[in-house]
Amino acid sequence: MTRIEQFSPVNRPVVGLAGGLYVYQSRKCRFTSTAGCVNGLGLMLKCFRNLLGVVLLSIGSVGCTTTSITNLTPGDFPRSNSGLYRVEAAWNTNQKSIQKDTVQPMVIIGGTQYPMQPVPYADSRWETMVPVPSTEDVIHYQFKFNYTYHAIPQALSNSKRSPEFRLDITPEG
């Protein structure tokens, strides 16, 4: 009697080994085809190990992406004769699929959108001049960045908005 045969159930010949588990020939098997059946606990452990590997691989391949908008505008400006005030923001992301040339930042003030331009010699920084009427002492504004990113089967568009910020216009003096 061989080592495999001594562990075989009665009247069930051993067909072979599957990953260290004994495979017995059986006609009524719930876990595999009728060609062979692995003992239930061993198969469940093997399936759990494979499933765990697939789940960890899918989580690891997705990764975490972060995109942030940082307000670089001071909280207050002295009133200017021109009525124009510079607002500036930094846009940082680690999302590699974003098409850099499609980024379109803007400042939104009361439903009006003002496009922003890149700051010379600075990466991911944007600025624009916004008008503030001489009758206003406070404005509330928000940044919005529209962009396109690579996706399958075609590129998709998305946008990110900042929280609302406040700019105080102080009297000259």
Secondary structure, 3 states (H helix, E strand, C coil): CCHHHHCCCCCCCEEEEECCEEEECCCCCCCCCCCCEECHHHHHHHHHHHHHHHHHHHHHHHCCCCEEEEECCCCEEECCCCCEEEEEEEEEECCCCECHHHCEEEEEECCEEEECEECCCCCCEEEEEEECCCCCCEEEEEEEEEEEECCCCCCEEEEEECCCEEEEEECCC
